[in-house]
Amino acid sequence: MTFSILSENLQKKLSFVIHAVSQRSQLPVLLNLLLETKNGKLYISATDLEIGIQVEIPANIEEEGATTVPAKTFYEAINSLPTGKIIFQTEKNELKISSLKIKSTFQTIPKDEFPKLYEEKGEKLTTIKKEALQKDFARVVFAAALDLGRPALSGVLIKKDTDGGFLLVATDGYRLSLKHQAQIVTKKTKKDKEESEKPLLIPARVLREATLIKEEGDVDVFISEKSNQILLEQNGTILVGRLIDAEFPNYEKIIPTDFATRFFFDKEELQKAVKMCAIFARDSANIVRLSVKKDAVTVSANTPSVGENTVEVEAKIEGEENEIAFNARYLLDLFGNLEEEEMVFEMIGPLSPGVFKIKGDSSFLHLIMPIRVQQ
């Protein structure tokens, strides 16, 4: 295998594909990147067997071939190279690279030991608008569980909504994000329409990575029933994951249909208040209290061995005075994933879930379970 490529093009693509490299593995090849050259392009692949990523880069190919190289060392070495052309050449069990005044050699593992990312793309399910993927999915995916011990909670449920749009839901058991999306799908055929009505439970990690793709253009989604995989493709970048075969919890029954207290607030002001109080809440299970009075909301935290902090936030109050306690991290996660500034909070009482909404936008809600605290 012999080819040349511009370092700046390679560096840009490597920064994404490296996300799929296994951090620890009993299989040495999973710590490697697969490099393949064909049809005037270099293809770079990585997988940790949970997700897989493949990117393509135009290259000047003299001899086609494939090999794998240690991912971390290769990534760091390439990022250290100056702008310009890099020449790659394989010799026996080594990959040699050279650029202006720099020569490096990497030990390789044969391509045959590297697992295939996918056998087939499968049927094209839909096309997701890039804007919807980066904005709307980001509002939901952060609420999914990071722990894979309960598979259903580590995924995002996507299902057909009653109004013809789509519903995105994620929960880790302590919080829940829900987003109605009317513009996700570009329907192409009758078969696409039928397939798109099936609920899917997609690994949240796949969607987290998908929101980071910097390619231009919309995202084509393929489903392979044979391998039970989902494949997302955007302008030559492919992201692969295995669909979750588990029953998503009945989330509808925990969403309140009424409220006793509602207040309208500026997100940035409440975010600042929670950040300040979180400093004092670190040694008390990260608990912050929201006390709703006639003309303001007071955010407070108290740790006997540290001290206490109270911040008053202006808000328009409707209904009863009330009080509720949350994990500060959940509040900050929510605020950090929303662009809108005007928000609404609704609650029934201290032991019922608190519901956050965007003012004037009925398509989104975020629910957080309260923490029981002693008065």
N, C-alpha and C positions, 0 to 999 in steps of 0.2 A: 504494500500500500504506500503510495507516494502522492502527496498533494500539498498545495499551499493555500493560505487563507489570510485575511486581514485580522490582526490581533483585536482591533476594536469590535469587529463583528462577533468574534468568538467570545470575548469577555462579556458582551451584552447577553448572549444566550446562556452562557454557563451560569450566570448568577441566578437563573430560574431553575434550570435542570438539576442543579445541585441539591435542591429542596427534597428530591426523591431518593437521595442516596441514603442507604442504611447507616445509622449511627453505630450500631453494634450488630454483628452478625456472625453466626458460626460458619456461614458460607463466605469465604474471602472475596468471591467475585461480586457480591452485593456491595462491597466497599469500593467497587470500581465503576467507571463510566464506560459504556460501550460506544466506540467510534466506528462508524461505517461510512464508506464513500461509494456513491453510485449516482449515475445520471446527473453529474455536475454539481452534486451537493454533498455536504458532510452532515450526517445524522448522528446526534448524540443522545443516548438514552441512559436513564437511571431508574432503579426500582428498589424498594425495600419490601416488596411482595404485598404491601398494603396499597400503595399507589405507584404509578409509573408515569414518567414524563419523557417525551421525545421532542427534540427541536431540530430544525434543519437550517443550514447556512450555505449560501452559494460558495463554491470552492473551485479552484483550478486543479483538476484531477489528472494525474499522469498514469496512475495505476490504481484500480479499485481494490478494495479489501476491507477487512474489519479486524478490530482487536479491542481489548479492554485495558484501561490504565487506572492506577490508584486515584480515586476521585479528589480527595482532599489535597494531595500534593500537586496534582495536575492543575486544579482550580487556582491554588495559591501561586503556582509558578506562572501560569498564563496571565493572571492579573498583575503580575510584576513586570511583564514585558512592555516595552515602549510601543507606541503606535507604529504600525507598518506590517509588512508581509512576514508570515511564519511558514517555514517549510517543515513538513512532517514526512518521516520515512520509517517503515518497519524493517527490522533485521532480526530474524530468528525470534527470540522472546523479548525483544526490546523495541521501544518506540523512540526514535531520535527526533528532536525538534531543534531548529536553528533559526535565529533571526540575527539582526545586526549585532555583532560582537557577543552573542549569547548562544551557547549550545547546552542542551539538556538531554538526558536519557532516562526513560521510565521503563521499569520492569512491567511486563504485560501478562495477562491471563487470556487464553484462547477464547474467541467469541462463542464457541459451542457451549461453554460452561455458563454463559449468561442467559437467564430465563427470558422467554419471550414476553413482551408487555401484553400482547393480545394476539389471538389467532386470527380474528376477523373483526372488522369494525361493527358489524351487525347492521340492523335496520336503522335508517335515519329517523329519529323520533321528532325532532323539532329544531328550530333555530332560535337562540336566545339573543336578544339585543345586548350588545356590549354594555350599554348604560344600565340596563336592568340587572345584569350580572354583578357589576361593580357597586352599584348603589343599593338596590333592593335586597339582593342576597346578603350583602354585608350587614344589613339590619337584622337579619335572622340568624345567620350561621354562628355568630359568637355565643348564642345561648345554648348550643348543643354541648353535650358532655365531652370532655377530653378523655376521660377514662373509658376504655373499650370494654370494661367489665359488664356493662349493660348495653349491648349492641344497639338496641332501638334508640337509646338516648344519645348515641354518638352520630346520629344521622339527621338529615333534614327531610321532612315529609313534603312531597310535592304532589298535589292532587287537583283534579278538576273542581272548580268552584261552581256553585249553583247558578251564577250569573254568566257562565261561559268563560270566565277568566280562570286563573290558577291561584291556589292557596299554598303558601310556604309556611311551614311550622317547624320550630326546633325547641327542645326543652332539655334541661339536665336534671329535672325533678325539683329544682329550687326556683327556677325562672323559666319564662316561656316567651318567645317572640313569634308573632304571627303577622304575615303580610299578604294582603290580597293583591294580585298582580294581573292586570288585564292585558298587558302588552308583551308578555314573555314570548308567546309562540307565533311563528309565521307558518301557517298551515299550507301544505303543498298538495297533498293528495288525500283521498278518502281514508287510505290506510294510515297515514300520519295522524289524521283526526281520531281514528279509533284507538291507535296506540297511545296518544296523548291523554286519553281519559283514564288510563290505568294509574293508580297511585304508585309512586316510587319512593323508596327510602334510600337516599343517596348519602354516602359517608360525608360528614361535614368537612373533613379534611380535604376532600376532593374539591369542594366548592370554595373553601378558603384559598386553596392554591389557584383555583380558576380566577378568583377576583384579583390575583396578582399578575396575571398574564398582561404583558404590555403591548401585545400585537394589536394592530388595527383590524377592524371588521367584526362582524357578529360571530357567535359561537354555534357551530353545528353540534348537535347531541345525537349520539348513536347508542342503541341498546342491543347487546348481544344476549339473547336468551340462552344460547348454547353455553356460554361461559359465565353467564349472570354478571356481565360487566357493563359499566357505563363508560363511554368514551366521549370526551369533549375535544373538538378540533377548532383551532382559530389560526388561520393564515399560516399553516405549516407546523404549528405547535400542538402536540397531542398530550392530553392528560387522561389517564386511565385509572379506574377504581372498580372495586367489586360492590355490587348492590347489596344492601343489608337485607337479609332474610329474617325479619323479626317483626313482631306486632307493635306498632306505635301506640303509646298510651292514649286513652280516651281523654284528650286534653279539653274538649268542649265543656265537660261538666265542672271544671274548676274555674272557668271564666265567669266572673260576676256579671249579672244582667242588670244590676241596679247599683246605686251608691247612696251613702248617707252624707258623704263629704266630698266636695270637689274643689280643686283650686287650680288657677291658671298661673303659670310662672315662666320666667325667663330661664332657659336651660343653662346659660353660662353662669348666671348668678347662683343658681342652686348647685351647679357643679363645683364652683369655687368654695361654697359653704361646706359641701361634703368633703372636698379635699382637705380643708383645714381641720375639720372634725376627725377625719380618718387618722390624722397624726396622733390624736389622743386616744384613738380606739384600737390601736395596734395590739395592745396587751389585754384587751377585753373582747376577744372574739370578733374584732372589727365591727362592732355594733354602733350604729348611729341612730338617733331618734329624730323623727319628724313630728313636731307638735304644731297642730293647726289651730290657730286662734282666730279672732274676729277679723283682724286686718293684716296678719302676717303669718309666715311659717317659720318656726324656730328649729334649726338643726343643731343637735348637741351630741356630745360624747363625753363619757366619764369613766376614767380608770383610777381607782383609789390610790394606787401606787405611783401614778403619774400626774394626774390632775384632770381638769375638765375644760371644755371649750364649748361656747355657744355662739351661733351666728344667726342673725335674723335676716330673712329674705322677704322682700315685698311680694305679695301675691293677691290675686282676686279670689276671695273665698265664697263658696256657695255651700249651704247646708250646715251641719253641726260642727262644733269644735271636736277635735279628735286627735289621737296620737297613735303612731305606729313606728316600729323599729325594723331596720334592714341591715344586711351586710353591706358595708360601704363599697366594697369592690363591685358588687352587682350594679349599684347605682352608677359608678364611674364607668363601668363597661358599657352600660346603656348610653350614657351621655356622649361617650367617646365614639360611638358608632352612628350618631345622628348628626346631620348637618343643620337641621331646622333649629331655630332658637325658641319659638313660642310653643310651649307644651302644656298638657293638662294631666292632672293626677286625680284619680278617683279611688275611694275606699269605702268600706262598710264599717269596719271596726279594727281594733288592734290585732285580732287573730285571723282576719280574712286577707286574702291576697290584695296587694296594691296594684293598680293598673295605670300605666303611663301611656298617653296618646300624644300625637302631634296635633296641635290646634288646626282645625279645618281639614284634617285628613282622616277619614274614617277607615282607610284601608290598612292601617297599622295599629297594633297594640303590643305592649310589653308588660308582662305580669311578673311580679316578684313576690315570693312567699315571705311573710313577715317572721321576725324572730320574737319569741315570747320573752319578755323581760319583766323582772320584778319591779313593782312600783316603788 
